[in-house]
Amino acid sequence: MKVVSLVPSITEALFDLGLTENHVVGRTKFCIHPAEKVKNVTVIGGTKNINIDKIKALQPDLILANKEENVKEQVKALMTDFKVIVTNVETIEDNYYLLKNLGQIFNKQDKAQMFNLKIYDVLQQTKINKKIKAAYLIWKNPYMTIGSDTFIHRILEEIDFENIFKDKKRYPVIEIADLAHAEVIMLSSEPFPFKEKHIEELKAYYPDKKIIIVDGEAFSWYGTHIAKCGNYFKNLVSEVELI
């Protein structure tokens, strides 16, 4: 079966489940894991601007898309010629069924179950001794954060952070003043590439707060990626428990 993946984290999951470059024939430019394998896969554009002609030339048996990451009109255009599965992952349970379904489609049930169990272990073994109020920023100019109906929020809650914007939905725009109640401010490495200079900018307003850059992939890449983040989460928890 020839597959085109329009979702970076799903591309990674396909290779983790045991598919090869002979199966995954198309990917986006943001599909960067695993590097040694995706380099041999045809790039069909970005997640928001796919090249439909390139995909047609590959003649895939299946295209994997995502409700949030891809553009609805482009996905619908592909549906006229190809079988397309549109995923929607907002919770840990959604992620469980994503891997389970991929396992069934590609006859990789055992590996899918192995990753699901590993993800459960990673999240269960990463707990803070007390709830820490956190703000997780994904964008600058304007500052944007995450609401309770996002996968990032679920990961935060699973490892015992309290999202101070849990009463919001999706990705609301906020002001610096709205961060006042956070004990820790997390600046994600993606989609906006926060750097040390951005920590200093916020320190000017909140000199006593813990402000750190966090690995955006660890929080937002559903699929198999969380199974590899056990050490990262443990180190993160150790760092913020000193608050």
Helices and strands as residue ranges (DSSP letters): E 3-5, H 8-16, E 24-27, H 35-38, E 42-43, H 52-58, E 62-66, H 72-79, E 84-87, H 92-105, H 109-124, E 132-139, E 143-145, H 151-158, E 161-163, E 173-174, G 176-179, E 184-188, H 196-203, E 210-214, H 216-220, G 225-228, H 230-240
